[in-house]
């Protein structure tokens, strides 16, 4: 007999949405950091080295 897996699909959609949201949030934080550091007369190399460390 074939069981319906609606709960599995809903859980998967919610989990994927949350993971994508977290990645977007981290990307926004990194972008915001670069913008704030660029406003303080740091060179691009300094910003990149700061992000790597």
Buried (B, 14 or more C-beta within 10 A) or exposed (E): EEEEEEEEEEEEEEEEEEEEEEEEEEEEEEEEEBEEBEEEEBEEEEBEEEEEE
